[in-house]
Amino acid sequence: MPKNKTHKGTAKRVRVTGKGKLRRQRVGRRHLMESKPTKLTRRLEGTTDVDASDVPRVKRLLGR
């Protein structure tokens, strides 16, 4: 039986913490920034947890 492969698109978007939690960047901070309020872009800084309903699927994509 062949090895399972990591889904590279997911691997580039999600990081696993030391305790095994899944962290992701917030949506909406990539482009068209000039038209977005500064308050919004500050709120979108940093990372957040992957939603609990998505964790099993994302873990499977990461091969965990």
C-alpha positions as CSV (number, residue, x, y, z in Angstrom):
1,M,0.0,0.0,0.0
2,P,1.5,3.4,-1.0
3,K,2.2,6.1,1.6
4,N,-0.4,8.9,2.1
5,K,0.7,12.2,0.7
6,T,0.4,15.6,2.5
7,H,-2.0,18.0,0.7
8,K,0.6,20.7,-0.1
9,G,-2.0,23.5,-0.5
10,T,-3.3,22.9,3.0
11,A,0.2,22.5,4.4
12,K,1.1,26.0,3.1
13,R,-2.0,27.5,4.8
14,V,-2.1,25.8,8.2
15,R,0.5,25.4,11.0
16,V,0.4,22.9,13.8
17,T,1.3,24.2,17.3
18,G,3.3,22.3,19.8
19,K,0.1,21.1,21.5
20,G,-1.3,19.9,18.2
21,K,-3.8,22.8,17.6
22,L,-4.3,24.0,14.0
23,R,-3.7,27.7,13.3
24,R,-4.4,29.7,10.1
25,Q,-4.1,33.2,8.8
26,R,-7.3,35.3,8.7
27,V,-9.1,35.8,5.5
28,G,-9.1,39.1,3.6
29,R,-5.6,40.5,4.0
30,R,-4.0,39.6,0.7
31,H,-4.9,42.2,-1.8
32,L,-7.2,45.3,-2.5
33,M,-6.0,46.7,0.8
34,E,-6.3,50.3,-0.2
35,S,-10.1,50.1,-0.2
36,K,-10.3,48.4,3.2
37,P,-10.5,50.4,6.4
38,T,-7.3,50.4,8.6
39,K,-9.5,49.3,11.5
40,L,-10.4,46.2,9.5
41,T,-6.9,45.3,8.4
42,R,-5.7,45.6,12.0
43,R,-8.4,43.3,13.2
44,L,-7.4,40.7,10.6
45,E,-3.7,40.6,11.9
46,G,-2.3,37.5,13.3
47,T,-3.6,33.9,13.3
48,T,-6.7,32.2,14.6
49,D,-7.7,28.6,15.3
50,V,-9.2,26.4,12.5
51,D,-12.9,26.0,13.2
52,A,-13.7,22.8,15.2
53,S,-15.9,21.5,12.5
54,D,-13.0,21.6,10.0
55,V,-10.3,20.1,12.2
56,P,-10.8,16.5,11.3
57,R,-10.8,17.2,7.6
58,V,-7.7,19.4,7.8
59,K,-5.9,16.9,9.9
60,R,-6.6,14.2,7.3
61,L,-5.3,16.5,4.6
62,L,-2.1,17.0,6.6
63,G,-1.6,13.3,7.2
64,R,-2.1,13.4,11.0
